[in-house]
Amino acid sequence: MIRGTAAAVLLALLATGCGSGSAVNDLGTVVEGAKGTTVRAELPAGRRFSLAVPASADDAWDLVAVPDAKVASYISEEHEGATDYFVFNTKYPGTAEIRLRDCRRCGGSTTPSTEESRRESGEAIFAITVK
């Protein structure tokens, strides 16, 4: 009976992910940005890093395009508190521009539906150099 209960508990924990639901437990070096800014970062090859942007219930941040895979590879998008993280690994020396777009008050759409939404939407740009 105890063994059956323990197995059921273990199975339930595995099914729920037994944590915050995050696919990534290491954000690496966090590079903070915001709408309307360009942030430059120099990182060593072979390291994990995350691009962090402030988030709220009205925000919908998206990765505009995956960067050159020779420079940085995209892993996942994570959410923690009032911050969205876009997680990458650096690969080989080079440069990449990574753009994150925020569609403010867009609901499920990726295009602002009102003039106010268009004014409040924008991009955070990250210029990454891998050494």
Backbone atoms as SQL, in Angstrom:
CREATE TABLE atoms (id INTEGER PRIMARY KEY, chain TEXT, resi INTEGER, resn TEXT, atom TEXT, x REAL, y REAL, z REAL);
INSERT INTO atoms VALUES
  (1, 'A', 1, 'MET', 'N', 0.826, -1.196, 0.000),
  (2, 'A', 1, 'MET', 'CA', 0.000, 0.000, 0.000),
  (3, 'A', 1, 'MET', 'C', 0.869, 1.257, 0.000),
  (4, 'A', 2, 'ILE', 'N', 1.893, 1.280, 0.887),
  (5, 'A', 2, 'ILE', 'CA', 2.771, 2.454, 0.958),
  (6, 'A', 2, 'ILE', 'C', 3.544, 2.608, -0.340),
  (7, 'A', 3, 'ARG', 'N', 4.007, 1.471, -0.881),
  (8, 'A', 3, 'ARG', 'CA', 4.752, 1.545, -2.126),
  (9, 'A', 3, 'ARG', 'C', 3.866, 2.054, -3.265),
  (10, 'A', 4, 'GLY', 'N', 2.624, 1.634, -3.308),
  (11, 'A', 4, 'GLY', 'CA', 1.685, 2.097, -4.326),
  (12, 'A', 4, 'GLY', 'C', 1.405, 3.583, -4.197),
  (13, 'A', 5, 'THR', 'N', 1.277, 4.062, -2.948),
  (14, 'A', 5, 'THR', 'CA', 1.043, 5.488, -2.710),
  (15, 'A', 5, 'THR', 'C', 2.268, 6.300, -3.120),
  (16, 'A', 6, 'ALA', 'N', 3.456, 5.819, -2.763),
  (17, 'A', 6, 'ALA', 'CA', 4.695, 6.519, -3.128),
  (18, 'A', 6, 'ALA', 'C', 4.839, 6.592, -4.645),
  (19, 'A', 7, 'ALA', 'N', 4.501, 5.506, -5.326),
  (20, 'A', 7, 'ALA', 'CA', 4.591, 5.501, -6.787),
  (21, 'A', 7, 'ALA', 'C', 3.596, 6.485, -7.392),
  (22, 'A', 8, 'ALA', 'N', 2.398, 6.559, -6.820),
  (23, 'A', 8, 'ALA', 'CA', 1.388, 7.498, -7.324),
  (24, 'A', 8, 'ALA', 'C', 1.836, 8.943, -7.129),
  (25, 'A', 9, 'VAL', 'N', 2.432, 9.236, -5.965),
  (26, 'A', 9, 'VAL', 'CA', 2.931, 10.592, -5.691),
  (27, 'A', 9, 'VAL', 'C', 4.054, 10.938, -6.661),
  (28, 'A', 10, 'LEU', 'N', 4.981, 10.019, -6.866),
  (29, 'A', 10, 'LEU', 'CA', 6.087, 10.246, -7.791),
  (30, 'A', 10, 'LEU', 'C', 5.570, 10.484, -9.207),
  (31, 'A', 11, 'LEU', 'N', 4.606, 9.693, -9.635),
  (32, 'A', 11, 'LEU', 'CA', 4.032, 9.861, -10.963),
  (33, 'A', 11, 'LEU', 'C', 3.346, 11.218, -11.097),
  (34, 'A', 12, 'ALA', 'N', 2.639, 11.642, -10.055),
  (35, 'A', 12, 'ALA', 'CA', 1.974, 12.952, -10.081),
  (36, 'A', 12, 'ALA', 'C', 2.998, 14.078, -10.171),
  (37, 'A', 13, 'LEU', 'N', 4.097, 13.967, -9.427),
  (38, 'A', 13, 'LEU', 'CA', 5.148, 14.986, -9.484),
  (39, 'A', 13, 'LEU', 'C', 5.781, 15.049, -10.866),
  (40, 'A', 14, 'LEU', 'N', 6.018, 13.910, -11.459),
  (41, 'A', 14, 'LEU', 'CA', 6.597, 13.892, -12.802),
  (42, 'A', 14, 'LEU', 'C', 5.638, 14.492, -13.820),
  (43, 'A', 15, 'ALA', 'N', 4.369, 14.209, -13.687),
  (44, 'A', 15, 'ALA', 'CA', 3.376, 14.729, -14.634),
  (45, 'A', 15, 'ALA', 'C', 3.247, 16.237, -14.542),
  (46, 'A', 16, 'THR', 'N', 3.410, 16.796, -13.337),
  (47, 'A', 16, 'THR', 'CA', 3.278, 18.244, -13.173),
  (48, 'A', 16, 'THR', 'C', 4.596, 18.966, -13.351),
  (49, 'A', 17, 'GLY', 'N', 5.679, 18.248, -13.509),
  (50, 'A', 17, 'GLY', 'CA', 6.977, 18.881, -13.693),
  (51, 'A', 17, 'GLY', 'C', 7.655, 19.188, -12.378),
  (52, 'A', 18, 'CYS', 'N', 6.979, 18.982, -11.287),
  (53, 'A', 18, 'CYS', 'CA', 7.447, 19.174, -9.914),
  (54, 'A', 18, 'CYS', 'C', 8.254, 20.444, -9.733),
  (55, 'A', 19, 'GLY', 'N', 7.802, 21.515, -10.326),
  (56, 'A', 19, 'GLY', 'CA', 8.493, 22.790, -10.181),
  (57, 'A', 19, 'GLY', 'C', 7.666, 23.898, -10.775),
  (58, 'A', 20, 'SER', 'N', 8.339, 24.940, -11.184),
  (59, 'A', 20, 'SER', 'CA', 7.642, 26.112, -11.700),
  (60, 'A', 20, 'SER', 'C', 7.138, 25.914, -13.122),
  (61, 'A', 21, 'GLY', 'N', 7.451, 24.785, -13.733),
  (62, 'A', 21, 'GLY', 'CA', 7.029, 24.559, -15.102),
  (63, 'A', 21, 'GLY', 'C', 8.041, 25.056, -16.115),
  (64, 'A', 22, 'SER', 'N', 9.157, 25.568, -15.657),
  (65, 'A', 22, 'SER', 'CA', 10.184, 26.110, -16.526),
  (66, 'A', 22, 'SER', 'C', 10.950, 24.987, -17.206),
  (67, 'A', 23, 'ALA', 'N', 11.226, 25.168, -18.476),
  (68, 'A', 23, 'ALA', 'CA', 12.020, 24.194, -19.219),
  (69, 'A', 23, 'ALA', 'C', 13.509, 24.385, -18.943),
  (70, 'A', 24, 'VAL', 'N', 13.878, 25.534, -18.397),
  (71, 'A', 24, 'VAL', 'CA', 15.277, 25.887, -18.180),
  (72, 'A', 24, 'VAL', 'C', 15.484, 26.228, -16.709),
  (73, 'A', 25, 'ASN', 'N', 16.502, 25.642, -16.096),
  (74, 'A', 25, 'ASN', 'CA', 16.776, 25.982, -14.699),
  (75, 'A', 25, 'ASN', 'C', 17.987, 26.898, -14.556),
  (76, 'A', 26, 'ASP', 'N', 18.645, 27.248, -15.659),
  (77, 'A', 26, 'ASP', 'CA', 19.808, 28.138, -15.625),
  (78, 'A', 26, 'ASP', 'C', 19.656, 29.185, -16.721),
  (79, 'A', 27, 'LEU', 'N', 19.428, 30.427, -16.308),
  (80, 'A', 27, 'LEU', 'CA', 19.277, 31.510, -17.278),
  (81, 'A', 27, 'LEU', 'C', 20.619, 32.013, -17.791),
  (82, 'A', 28, 'GLY', 'N', 21.715, 31.633, -17.146),
  (83, 'A', 28, 'GLY', 'CA', 23.037, 32.102, -17.552),
  (84, 'A', 28, 'GLY', 'C', 23.212, 33.582, -17.281),
  (85, 'A', 29, 'THR', 'N', 24.027, 34.241, -18.096),
  (86, 'A', 29, 'THR', 'CA', 24.239, 35.684, -17.979),
  (87, 'A', 29, 'THR', 'C', 22.977, 36.394, -18.449),
  (88, 'A', 30, 'VAL', 'N', 22.419, 37.241, -17.596),
  (89, 'A', 30, 'VAL', 'CA', 21.186, 37.948, -17.943),
  (90, 'A', 30, 'VAL', 'C', 21.538, 39.328, -18.493),
  (91, 'A', 31, 'VAL', 'N', 21.051, 39.618, -19.705),
  (92, 'A', 31, 'VAL', 'CA', 21.255, 40.907, -20.362),
  (93, 'A', 31, 'VAL', 'C', 19.890, 41.598, -20.384),
  (94, 'A', 32, 'GLU', 'N', 19.777, 42.717, -19.674),
  (95, 'A', 32, 'GLU', 'CA', 18.489, 43.395, -19.545),
  (96, 'A', 32, 'GLU', 'C', 18.291, 44.447, -20.626),
  (97, 'A', 33, 'GLY', 'N', 17.096, 44.464, -21.173),
  (98, 'A', 33, 'GLY', 'CA', 16.727, 45.437, -22.188),
  (99, 'A', 33, 'GLY', 'C', 15.317, 45.924, -21.946),
  (100, 'A', 34, 'ALA', 'N', 14.861, 46.808, -22.799),
  (101, 'A', 34, 'ALA', 'CA', 13.505, 47.347, -22.686),
  (102, 'A', 34, 'ALA', 'C', 13.069, 47.867, -24.046),
  (103, 'A', 35, 'LYS', 'N', 11.795, 48.074, -24.173),
  (104, 'A', 35, 'LYS', 'CA', 11.223, 48.609, -25.399),
  (105, 'A', 35, 'LYS', 'C', 11.894, 49.931, -25.753),
  (106, 'A', 36, 'GLY', 'N', 12.312, 50.084, -27.019),
  (107, 'A', 36, 'GLY', 'CA', 12.918, 51.327, -27.477),
  (108, 'A', 36, 'GLY', 'C', 14.396, 51.458, -27.191),
  (109, 'A', 37, 'THR', 'N', 15.046, 50.381, -26.736),
  (110, 'A', 37, 'THR', 'CA', 16.474, 50.453, -26.421),
  (111, 'A', 37, 'THR', 'C', 17.270, 49.479, -27.285),
  (112, 'A', 38, 'THR', 'N', 18.558, 49.781, -27.430),
  (113, 'A', 38, 'THR', 'CA', 19.513, 48.850, -28.026),
  (114, 'A', 38, 'THR', 'C', 20.583, 48.595, -26.980),
  (115, 'A', 39, 'VAL', 'N', 20.764, 47.327, -26.642),
  (116, 'A', 39, 'VAL', 'CA', 21.735, 46.938, -25.622),
  (117, 'A', 39, 'VAL', 'C', 22.827, 46.126, -26.295),
  (118, 'A', 40, 'ARG', 'N', 24.074, 46.458, -25.995),
  (119, 'A', 40, 'ARG', 'CA', 25.220, 45.718, -26.532),
  (120, 'A', 40, 'ARG', 'C', 25.782, 44.824, -25.430),
  (121, 'A', 41, 'ALA', 'N', 26.117, 43.596, -25.806),
  (122, 'A', 41, 'ALA', 'CA', 26.690, 42.660, -24.835),
  (123, 'A', 41, 'ALA', 'C', 27.776, 41.842, -25.509),
  (124, 'A', 42, 'GLU', 'N', 28.860, 41.645, -24.784),
  (125, 'A', 42, 'GLU', 'CA', 29.968, 40.818, -25.251),
  (126, 'A', 42, 'GLU', 'C', 30.017, 39.587, -24.353),
  (127, 'A', 43, 'LEU', 'N', 29.967, 38.411, -24.963),
  (128, 'A', 43, 'LEU', 'CA', 29.889, 37.166, -24.208),
  (129, 'A', 43, 'LEU', 'C', 30.905, 36.163, -24.730),
  (130, 'A', 44, 'PRO', 'N', 31.404, 35.281, -23.866),
  (131, 'A', 44, 'PRO', 'CA', 32.321, 34.240, -24.326),
  (132, 'A', 44, 'PRO', 'C', 31.565, 33.131, -25.061),
  (133, 'A', 45, 'ALA', 'N', 32.264, 32.418, -25.926),
  (134, 'A', 45, 'ALA', 'CA', 31.663, 31.298, -26.650),
  (135, 'A', 45, 'ALA', 'C', 31.340, 30.166, -25.676),
  (136, 'A', 46, 'GLY', 'N', 30.291, 29.422, -26.004),
  (137, 'A', 46, 'GLY', 'CA', 29.938, 28.252, -25.208),
  (138, 'A', 46, 'GLY', 'C', 29.235, 28.550, -23.900),
  (139, 'A', 47, 'ARG', 'N', 28.577, 29.673, -23.802),
  (140, 'A', 47, 'ARG', 'CA', 27.902, 30.050, -22.551),
  (141, 'A', 47, 'ARG', 'C', 26.420, 30.288, -22.779),
  (142, 'A', 48, 'ARG', 'N', 25.657, 30.042, -21.758),
  (143, 'A', 48, 'ARG', 'CA', 24.227, 30.352, -21.784),
  (144, 'A', 48, 'ARG', 'C', 24.032, 31.816, -21.425),
  (145, 'A', 49, 'PHE', 'N', 23.056, 32.454, -22.085),
  (146, 'A', 49, 'PHE', 'CA', 22.680, 33.820, -21.725),
  (147, 'A', 49, 'PHE', 'C', 21.196, 34.007, -21.973),
  (148, 'A', 50, 'SER', 'N', 20.630, 34.995, -21.293),
  (149, 'A', 50, 'SER', 'CA', 19.209, 35.301, -21.444),
  (150, 'A', 50, 'SER', 'C', 19.023, 36.779, -21.701),
  (151, 'A', 51, 'LEU', 'N', 18.104, 37.089, -22.579),
  (152, 'A', 51, 'LEU', 'CA', 17.699, 38.467, -22.820),
  (153, 'A', 51, 'LEU', 'C', 16.446, 38.688, -21.990),
  (154, 'A', 52, 'ALA', 'N', 16.492, 39.675, -21.102),
  (155, 'A', 52, 'ALA', 'CA', 15.392, 39.923, -20.173),
  (156, 'A', 52, 'ALA', 'C', 14.681, 41.215, -20.528),
  (157, 'A', 53, 'VAL', 'N', 13.357, 41.157, -20.564),
  (158, 'A', 53, 'VAL', 'CA', 12.540, 42.340, -20.829),
  (159, 'A', 53, 'VAL', 'C', 11.404, 42.383, -19.811),
  (160, 'A', 54, 'PRO', 'N', 11.024, 43.604, -19.386),
  (161, 'A', 54, 'PRO', 'CA', 9.931, 43.715, -18.424),
  (162, 'A', 54, 'PRO', 'C', 8.609, 43.304, -19.072),
  (163, 'A', 55, 'ALA', 'N', 7.791, 42.602, -18.311),
  (164, 'A', 55, 'ALA', 'CA', 6.525, 42.110, -18.847),
  (165, 'A', 55, 'ALA', 'C', 5.375, 42.464, -17.915),
  (166, 'A', 56, 'SER', 'N', 4.203, 42.545, -18.490),
  (167, 'A', 56, 'SER', 'CA', 2.979, 42.709, -17.709),
  (168, 'A', 56, 'SER', 'C', 1.885, 41.923, -18.413),
  (169, 'A', 57, 'ALA', 'N', 0.714, 41.906, -17.832),
  (170, 'A', 57, 'ALA', 'CA', -0.392, 41.149, -18.428),
  (171, 'A', 57, 'ALA', 'C', -0.761, 41.679, -19.812),
  (172, 'A', 58, 'ASP', 'N', -0.477, 42.952, -20.079),
  (173, 'A', 58, 'ASP', 'CA', -0.819, 43.550, -21.377),
  (174, 'A', 58, 'ASP', 'C', 0.261, 43.360, -22.432),
  (175, 'A', 59, 'ASP', 'N', 1.432, 42.827, -22.045),
  (176, 'A', 59, 'ASP', 'CA', 2.549, 42.664, -22.970),
  (177, 'A', 59, 'ASP', 'C', 2.526, 41.291, -23.631),
  (178, 'A', 60, 'ALA', 'N', 3.033, 41.229, -24.849),
  (179, 'A', 60, 'ALA', 'CA', 3.213, 39.965, -25.562),
  (180, 'A', 60, 'ALA', 'C', 4.540, 40.050, -26.304),
  (181, 'A', 61, 'TRP', 'N', 5.642, 39.684, -25.617),
  (182, 'A', 61, 'TRP', 'CA', 6.971, 39.728, -26.230),
  (183, 'A', 61, 'TRP', 'C', 7.167, 38.511, -27.123),
  (184, 'A', 62, 'ASP', 'N', 7.769, 38.724, -28.296),
  (185, 'A', 62, 'ASP', 'CA', 8.086, 37.647, -29.229),
  (186, 'A', 62, 'ASP', 'C', 9.476, 37.861, -29.805),
  (187, 'A', 63, 'LEU', 'N', 10.137, 36.757, -30.114),
  (188, 'A', 63, 'LEU', 'CA', 11.415, 36.788, -30.820),
  (189, 'A', 63, 'LEU', 'C', 11.097, 37.046, -32.285),
  (190, 'A', 64, 'VAL', 'N', 11.621, 38.146, -32.839),
  (191, 'A', 64, 'VAL', 'CA', 11.311, 38.515, -34.220),
  (192, 'A', 64, 'VAL', 'C', 11.883, 37.493, -35.194),
  (193, 'A', 65, 'ALA', 'N', 13.146, 37.127, -35.023),
  (194, 'A', 65, 'ALA', 'CA', 13.789, 36.133, -35.883),
  (195, 'A', 65, 'ALA', 'C', 14.910, 35.467, -35.099),
  (196, 'A', 66, 'VAL', 'N', 15.111, 34.202, -35.346),
  (197, 'A', 66, 'VAL', 'CA', 16.189, 33.468, -34.691),
  (198, 'A', 66, 'VAL', 'C', 17.516, 33.996, -35.227),
  (199, 'A', 67, 'PRO', 'N', 18.504, 34.242, -34.346),
  (200, 'A', 67, 'PRO', 'CA', 19.798, 34.765, -34.816),
  (201, 'A', 67, 'PRO', 'C', 20.586, 33.707, -35.585),
  (202, 'A', 68, 'ASP', 'N', 21.679, 34.141, -36.199),
  (203, 'A', 68, 'ASP', 'CA', 22.588, 33.236, -36.901),
  (204, 'A', 68, 'ASP', 'C', 22.979, 32.108, -35.946),
  (205, 'A', 69, 'ALA', 'N', 22.642, 30.872, -36.297),
  (206, 'A', 69, 'ALA', 'CA', 22.885, 29.720, -35.427),
  (207, 'A', 69, 'ALA', 'C', 24.368, 29.456, -35.187),
  (208, 'A', 70, 'LYS', 'N', 25.249, 30.025, -36.007),
  (209, 'A', 70, 'LYS', 'CA', 26.687, 29.876, -35.774),
  (210, 'A', 70, 'LYS', 'C', 27.146, 30.745, -34.609),
  (211, 'A', 71, 'VAL', 'N', 26.371, 31.781, -34.286),
  (212, 'A', 71, 'VAL', 'CA', 26.730, 32.723, -33.219),
  (213, 'A', 71, 'VAL', 'C', 25.969, 32.419, -31.934),
  (214, 'A', 72, 'ALA', 'N', 24.665, 32.219, -32.038),
  (215, 'A', 72, 'ALA', 'CA', 23.845, 31.958, -30.849),
  (216, 'A', 72, 'ALA', 'C', 22.657, 31.085, -31.226),
  (217, 'A', 73, 'SER', 'N', 22.351, 30.114, -30.378),
  (218, 'A', 73, 'SER', 'CA', 21.196, 29.251, -30.634),
  (219, 'A', 73, 'SER', 'C', 20.112, 29.512, -29.593),
  (220, 'A', 74, 'TYR', 'N', 18.889, 29.605, -30.070),
  (221, 'A', 74, 'TYR', 'CA', 17.728, 29.873, -29.218),
  (222, 'A', 74, 'TYR', 'C', 17.319, 28.598, -28.492),
  (223, 'A', 75, 'ILE', 'N', 17.044, 28.732, -27.182),
  (224, 'A', 75, 'ILE', 'CA', 16.625, 27.579, -26.385),
  (225, 'A', 75, 'ILE', 'C', 15.145, 27.657, -26.031),
  (226, 'A', 76, 'SER', 'N', 14.748, 28.751, -25.359),
  (227, 'A', 76, 'SER', 'CA', 13.352, 28.832, -24.921),
  (228, 'A', 76, 'SER', 'C', 13.004, 30.227, -24.436),
  (229, 'A', 77, 'GLU', 'N', 11.716, 30.417, -24.205),
  (230, 'A', 77, 'GLU', 'CA', 11.208, 31.639, -23.575),
  (231, 'A', 77, 'GLU', 'C', 10.722, 31.255, -22.187),
  (232, 'A', 78, 'GLU', 'N', 11.139, 32.011, -21.192),
  (233, 'A', 78, 'GLU', 'CA', 10.772, 31.732, -19.804),
  (234, 'A', 78, 'GLU', 'C', 10.127, 32.965, -19.187),
  (235, 'A', 79, 'HIS', 'N', 9.290, 32.752, -18.194),
  (236, 'A', 79, 'HIS', 'CA', 8.616, 33.853, -17.495),
  (237, 'A', 79, 'HIS', 'C', 8.860, 33.690, -16.002),
  (238, 'A', 80, 'GLU', 'N', 9.294, 34.766, -15.372),
  (239, 'A', 80, 'GLU', 'CA', 9.521, 34.736, -13.931),
  (240, 'A', 80, 'GLU', 'C', 9.142, 36.096, -13.364),
  (241, 'A', 81, 'GLY', 'N', 8.109, 36.123, -12.561),
  (242, 'A', 81, 'GLY', 'CA', 7.654, 37.393, -11.998),
  (243, 'A', 81, 'GLY', 'C', 7.225, 38.340, -13.100),
  (244, 'A', 82, 'ALA', 'N', 7.752, 39.548, -13.064),
  (245, 'A', 82, 'ALA', 'CA', 7.396, 40.574, -14.053),
  (246, 'A', 82, 'ALA', 'C', 8.443, 40.682, -15.153),
  (247, 'A', 83, 'THR', 'N', 9.112, 39.558, -15.468),
  (248, 'A', 83, 'THR', 'CA', 10.167, 39.558, -16.485),
  (249, 'A', 83, 'THR', 'C', 9.994, 38.372, -17.426),
  (250, 'A', 84, 'ASP', 'N', 10.176, 38.629, -18.712),
  (251, 'A', 84, 'ASP', 'CA', 10.247, 37.564, -19.717),
  (252, 'A', 84, 'ASP', 'C', 11.715, 37.379, -20.078),
  (253, 'A', 85, 'TYR', 'N', 12.133, 36.126, -20.199),
  (254, 'A', 85, 'TYR', 'CA', 13.508, 35.789, -20.551),
  (255, 'A', 85, 'TYR', 'C', 13.508, 34.991, -21.850),
  (256, 'A', 86, 'PHE', 'N', 14.393, 35.362, -22.762),
  (257, 'A', 86, 'PHE', 'CA', 14.615, 34.608, -23.985),
  (258, 'A', 86, 'PHE', 'C', 16.010, 34.015, -23.845),
  (259, 'A', 87, 'VAL', 'N', 16.085, 32.680, -23.767),
  (260, 'A', 87, 'VAL', 'CA', 17.311, 31.977, -23.390),
  (261, 'A', 87, 'VAL', 'C', 18.028, 31.453, -24.638),
  (262, 'A', 88, 'PHE', 'N', 19.346, 31.670, -24.664),
  (263, 'A', 88, 'PHE', 'CA', 20.189, 31.280, -25.795),
  (264, 'A', 88, 'PHE', 'C', 21.485, 30.651, -25.281),
  (265, 'A', 89, 'ASN', 'N', 22.208, 29.991, -26.175),
  (266, 'A', 89, 'ASN', 'CA', 23.589, 29.570, -25.945),
  (267, 'A', 89, 'ASN', 'C', 24.458, 30.260, -26.983),
  (268, 'A', 90, 'THR', 'N', 25.609, 30.786, -26.549),
  (269, 'A', 90, 'THR', 'CA', 26.558, 31.321, -27.521),
  (270, 'A', 90, 'THR', 'C', 27.275, 30.143, -28.171),
  (271, 'A', 91, 'LYS', 'N', 27.673, 30.319, -29.413),
  (272, 'A', 91, 'LYS', 'CA', 28.337, 29.246, -30.153),
  (273, 'A', 91, 'LYS', 'C', 29.771, 29.649, -30.508),
  (274, 'A', 92, 'TYR', 'N', 29.936, 30.246, -31.670),
  (275, 'A', 92, 'TYR', 'CA', 31.259, 30.611, -32.169),
  (276, 'A', 92, 'TYR', 'C', 31.395, 32.126, -32.243),
  (277, 'A', 93, 'PRO', 'N', 32.639, 32.637, -32.280),
  (278, 'A', 93, 'PRO', 'CA', 32.835, 34.090, -32.367),
  (279, 'A', 93, 'PRO', 'C', 32.093, 34.692, -33.564),
  (280, 'A', 94, 'GLY', 'N', 31.527, 35.852, -33.311),
  (281, 'A', 94, 'GLY', 'CA', 30.779, 36.564, -34.338),
  (282, 'A', 94, 'GLY', 'C', 29.804, 37.532, -33.693),
  (283, 'A', 95, 'THR', 'N', 28.969, 38.131, -34.513),
  (284, 'A', 95, 'THR', 'CA', 27.981, 39.077, -33.996),
  (285, 'A', 95, 'THR', 'C', 26.583, 38.678, -34.469),
  (286, 'A', 96, 'ALA', 'N', 25.615, 39.039, -33.668),
  (287, 'A', 96, 'ALA', 'CA', 24.217, 38.788, -34.021),
  (288, 'A', 96, 'ALA', 'C', 23.362, 39.897, -33.433),
  (289, 'A', 97, 'GLU', 'N', 22.380, 40.316, -34.193),
  (290, 'A', 97, 'GLU', 'CA', 21.402, 41.269, -33.676),
  (291, 'A', 97, 'GLU', 'C', 20.123, 40.484, -33.403),
  (292, 'A', 98, 'ILE', 'N', 19.664, 40.569, -32.167),
  (293, 'A', 98, 'ILE', 'CA', 18.454, 39.856, -31.768),
  (294, 'A', 98, 'ILE', 'C', 17.402, 40.895, -31.417),
  (295, 'A', 99, 'ARG', 'N', 16.255, 40.779, -32.051),
  (296, 'A', 99, 'ARG', 'CA', 15.154, 41.731, -31.826),
  (297, 'A', 99, 'ARG', 'C', 14.001, 41.016, -31.138),
  (298, 'A', 100, 'LEU', 'N', 13.538, 41.635, -30.069),
  (299, 'A', 100, 'LEU', 'CA', 12.339, 41.162, -29.385),
  (300, 'A', 100, 'LEU', 'C', 11.261, 42.214, -29.591),
  (301, 'A', 101, 'ARG', 'N', 10.086, 41.785, -29.986),
  (302, 'A', 101, 'ARG', 'CA', 8.986, 42.715, -30.257),
  (303, 'A', 101, 'ARG', 'C', 7.922, 42.561, -29.177),
  (304, 'A', 102, 'ASP', 'N', 7.461, 43.699, -28.682),
  (305, 'A', 102, 'ASP', 'CA', 6.369, 43.723, -27.714),
  (306, 'A', 102, 'ASP', 'C', 5.130, 44.278, -28.391),
  (307, 'A', 103, 'CYS', 'N', 4.095, 43.481, -28.419),
  (308, 'A', 103, 'CYS', 'CA', 2.813, 43.936, -28.957),
  (309, 'A', 103, 'CYS', 'C', 1.907, 44.200, -27.752),
  (310, 'A', 104, 'ARG', 'N', 1.805, 45.450, -27.390),
  (311, 'A', 104, 'ARG', 'CA', 1.064, 45.868, -26.191),
  (312, 'A', 104, 'ARG', 'C', -0.438, 45.842, -26.456),
  (313, 'A', 105, 'ARG', 'N', -1.146, 45.159, -25.594),
  (314, 'A', 105, 'ARG', 'CA', -2.615, 45.040, -25.655),
  (315, 'A', 105, 'ARG', 'C', -3.094, 44.471, -26.989),
  (316, 'A', 106, 'CYS', 'N', -2.403, 43.460, -27.479),
  (317, 'A', 106, 'CYS', 'CA', -2.766, 42.861, -28.763),
  (318, 'A', 106, 'CYS', 'C', -3.592, 41.587, -28.601),
  (319, 'A', 107, 'GLY', 'N', -3.765, 41.113, -27.369),
  (320, 'A', 107, 'GLY', 'CA', -4.485, 39.852, -27.179),
  (321, 'A', 107, 'GLY', 'C', -3.721, 38.729, -27.841),
  (322, 'A', 108, 'GLY', 'N', -4.389, 37.910, -28.628),
  (323, 'A', 108, 'GLY', 'CA', -3.739, 36.801, -29.316),
  (324, 'A', 108, 'GLY', 'C', -3.098, 37.194, -30.631),
  (325, 'A', 109, 'SER', 'N', -3.271, 38.427, -31.048),
  (326, 'A', 109, 'SER', 'CA', -2.731, 38.894, -32.324),
  (327, 'A', 109, 'SER', 'C', -1.278, 39.340, -32.165),
  (328, 'A', 110, 'THR', 'N', -0.558, 39.405, -33.263),
  (329, 'A', 110, 'THR', 'CA', 0.811, 39.929, -33.237),
  (330, 'A', 110, 'THR', 'C', 0.875, 41.328, -33.823),
  (331, 'A', 111, 'THR', 'N', -0.277, 41.866, -34.191),
  (332, 'A', 111, 'THR', 'CA', -0.359, 43.202, -34.778),
  (333, 'A', 111, 'THR', 'C', -1.226, 44.088, -33.896),
  (334, 'A', 112, 'PRO', 'N', -0.738, 45.274, -33.541),
  (335, 'A', 112, 'PRO', 'CA', -1.555, 46.186, -32.729),
  (336, 'A', 112, 'PRO', 'C', -2.869, 46.512, -33.431),
  (337, 'A', 113, 'SER', 'N', -3.960, 46.446, -32.680),
  (338, 'A', 113, 'SER', 'CA', -5.277, 46.658, -33.287),
  (339, 'A', 113, 'SER', 'C', -5.779, 48.091, -33.151),
  (340, 'A', 114, 'THR', 'N', -5.171, 48.867, -32.254),
  (341, 'A', 114, 'THR', 'CA', -5.609, 50.254, -32.065),
  (342, 'A', 114, 'THR', 'C', -4.408, 51.187, -32.152),
  (343, 'A', 115, 'GLU', 'N', -4.681, 52.459, -32.321),
  (344, 'A', 115, 'GLU', 'CA', -3.600, 53.451, -32.369),
  (345, 'A', 115, 'GLU', 'C', -2.841, 53.477, -31.047),
  (346, 'A', 116, 'GLU', 'N', -3.544, 53.373, -29.938),
  (347, 'A', 116, 'GLU', 'CA', -2.886, 53.354, -28.625),
  (348, 'A', 116, 'GLU', 'C', -1.957, 52.149, -28.506),
  (349, 'A', 117, 'SER', 'N', -2.420, 50.996, -28.953),
  (350, 'A', 117, 'SER', 'CA', -1.600, 49.790, -28.927),
  (351, 'A', 117, 'SER', 'C', -0.363, 49.959, -29.801),
  (352, 'A', 118, 'ARG', 'N', -0.508, 50.580, -30.970),
  (353, 'A', 118, 'ARG', 'CA', 0.645, 50.825, -31.856),
  (354, 'A', 118, 'ARG', 'C', 1.673, 51.731, -31.181),
  (355, 'A', 119, 'ARG', 'N', 1.202, 52.779, -30.500),
  (356, 'A', 119, 'ARG', 'CA', 2.122, 53.708, -29.814),
  (357, 'A', 119, 'ARG', 'C', 2.874, 53.021, -28.674),
  (358, 'A', 120, 'GLU', 'N', 2.216, 52.106, -27.977),
  (359, 'A', 120, 'GLU', 'CA', 2.816, 51.461, -26.810),
  (360, 'A', 120, 'GLU', 'C', 3.611, 50.208, -27.157),
  (361, 'A', 121, 'SER', 'N', 3.515, 49.743, -28.390),
  (362, 'A', 121, 'SER', 'CA', 4.264, 48.563, -28.822),
  (363, 'A', 121, 'SER', 'C', 5.647, 48.994, -29.303),
  (364, 'A', 122, 'GLY', 'N', 6.574, 48.053, -29.403),
  (365, 'A', 122, 'GLY', 'CA', 7.906, 48.395, -29.890),
  (366, 'A', 122, 'GLY', 'C', 8.869, 47.230, -29.784),
  (367, 'A', 123, 'GLU', 'N', 10.135, 47.514, -30.025),
  (368, 'A', 123, 'GLU', 'CA', 11.168, 46.480, -30.012),
  (369, 'A', 123, 'GLU', 'C', 12.269, 46.801, -29.014),
  (370, 'A', 124, 'ALA', 'N', 12.832, 45.740, -28.480),
  (371, 'A', 124, 'ALA', 'CA', 14.078, 45.814, -27.724),
  (372, 'A', 124, 'ALA', 'C', 15.114, 45.125, -28.608),
  (373, 'A', 125, 'ILE', 'N', 16.232, 45.796, -28.856),
  (374, 'A', 125, 'ILE', 'CA', 17.266, 45.262, -29.746),
  (375, 'A', 125, 'ILE', 'C', 18.499, 44.928, -28.918),
  (376, 'A', 126, 'PHE', 'N', 19.066, 43.760, -29.184),
  (377, 'A', 126, 'PHE', 'CA', 20.263, 43.306, -28.486),
  (378, 'A', 126, 'PHE', 'C', 21.339, 43.019, -29.529),
  (379, 'A', 127, 'ALA', 'N', 22.468, 43.709, -29.426),
  (380, 'A', 127, 'ALA', 'CA', 23.612, 43.489, -30.312),
  (381, 'A', 127, 'ALA', 'C', 24.601, 42.610, -29.547),
  (382, 'A', 128, 'ILE', 'N', 24.672, 41.352, -29.919),
  (383, 'A', 128, 'ILE', 'CA', 25.475, 40.364, -29.197),
  (384, 'A', 128, 'ILE', 'C', 26.772, 40.101, -29.957),
  (385, 'A', 129, 'THR', 'N', 27.881, 40.185, -29.246),
  (386, 'A', 129, 'THR', 'CA', 29.185, 39.825, -29.802),
  (387, 'A', 129, 'THR', 'C', 29.716, 38.643, -29.010),
  (388, 'A', 130, 'VAL', 'N', 30.016, 37.564, -29.711),
  (389, 'A', 130, 'VAL', 'CA', 30.597, 36.383, -29.075),
  (390, 'A', 130, 'VAL', 'C', 32.083, 36.405, -29.356),
  (391, 'A', 131, 'LYS', 'N', 32.875, 36.348, -28.304),
  (392, 'A', 131, 'LYS', 'CA', 34.343, 36.383, -28.415),
  (393, 'A', 131, 'LYS', 'C', 34.937, 35.000, -28.317);
